[in-house]
Amino acid sequence: MSGDSVDLVNDLQEGIGKVQSESPELVAAFVQMDQAAYVEGELERKYKELIGIGIAVAVRCEYCINIHVKNALAEGASRDEILEAAAVAVAFGGSPAMAYVATTVLKALEAFE
């Protein structure tokens, strides 16, 4: 895939909108679950977004990487924090995870910083 970061985020949001028109219950449940996961508690949203980056890299989801890099920056995460979170994913995901850090994470940082 490896598309433009802004386009990937827009495509994701557009796609979710289309799914919502076809299956509003599914999207409503997903949004409720997602919002509950990101409520500030013991962890600030910034750290939850960094965790999201690590997971997204490990599972190799370009859409997820882009949205979580964008959100992490919006929550005040630095470039170094984002790259460090991605590095943890490489420890678990090996070469495929490194490929996503070297491409998708860096592209997302350039697009959203």
Phi, psi and omega in degrees: 000283174043056180270186176295134186301314180296318179297320180297317179296316179296318178300318179298312181296320177295317180297319178296322176299320178292318178298321180300321180291332180272325186215073185299328181295319180298312181294319179299317179294318179297313181298318179297316179295315181298314179298320179296322180292333185258008175295134178293129176223239176292333177252134174290157179305323180304315182289327177293323176293322177296320175298317178302321177297313180300315180293316181299320177294315183297324180266358174061054178250104182299320179299314181295318179303311183296314182293323181283328173296313179302312181292321179297316177299317179297331179272003175099007178291145177270165175304315181297321178295319180295315179293326177292319176297319179294325179296325176297320178297324179296323178300329180265328188258354176063213185303316179299321178295319178299322179299321179287327175293315184291342181243287190294314181297314180296320177297318180296319177299315180297323182286325190251352179290000000 
